[in-house]
């Protein structure tokens, strides 16, 4: 599988993870399957909402967007598209920054770690690494005169 | 040609993995949504209440007595109080079918919970326990985020609630800050521990102990208790008749 394909697969997994947390935050699930109780602390905190909506819901949007762009980037017409590579790197880069901030809040302010948030942070980091590698490959290919780009 | 074959194989693998992830994801979400019903364990309903004093809503002589062990900072309890309880009150408590007892069960990981329980217990001094109970749960988002121990106490938020409820705020605050009802809260908590309460909300209806439930699930358990007590009454009425026949 190409890097963009792996990005699409990881993003789809992220969609389900974020949807699970959103369902809990919106009250559709009574409890989170989290043995330590820290997930509830994190989910009940003021940082679990952004612009009036659950952070997890924004996560669903982010992962859906990543999935859409990565999937498009796997289509024969866009396989060599540098714009797709740049978009993936920018989106996942901002995702890493936001995830890093949320992890800081968990550790430094809430003193509680939610395993689902850690899972999401790992996915976002992997997305960023793969996007950066994809972008680098694209840049190398475009500077190679024997490898014409679309 | 070879490149095309590799690409085809890649696409096939990609489609397979995507479908697998989608199926697993949908199945997992479907499972948690359909299996979110309460876990039922059987307990002895005749365990005496001991020194614990719950807060009663409704009639103490109602045919079904329900106990809730709740934590004011727990989101599941908030969900139960805000979504299920209004229907329970209108349809079962106000109609005299259910007597509802709230027992404090503040969890240690909820740093502001104990203060919230004190706020509610002190509101009881002015006959406003349930009003404060409802206000605390409705405003959970407003004060439960103060989980950082270095942040200010949630007291100013609770003080505002007390003021909005028209309470004697000075008297209420004196009760809260002197922790007048700590023993009572701990007594309720100990009662929960004695009954093997491990999470909140825990609701006991008859011999069923459940963790959070919808109105329909609640009503079903109440109906079961009513049916069992009706059967027991019928049986005890039959026994003297049978004894008479034997004479």
Interface residues (C-beta under 8 A of the other chain):
Chain A: X1 X2 X5 X8 X9 X12 X13 X15 X16 X19 X20 X23 X24 X27 X28 X29 X30 X31 X33 X37 X38 X40 X41 X43 X44 X45 X46 X47 X48 X49 X74 X76 X109 X110 X111 X112
Chain B: X7 X10 X11 X13 X14 X17 X18 X21 X22 X24 X25 X26 X28 X29 X32 X33 X36 X38 X73 X74 X75 X76 X79 X83 X107 X109 X110 X140 X141 X144 X145 X147 X148 X149 X199 X211 X212
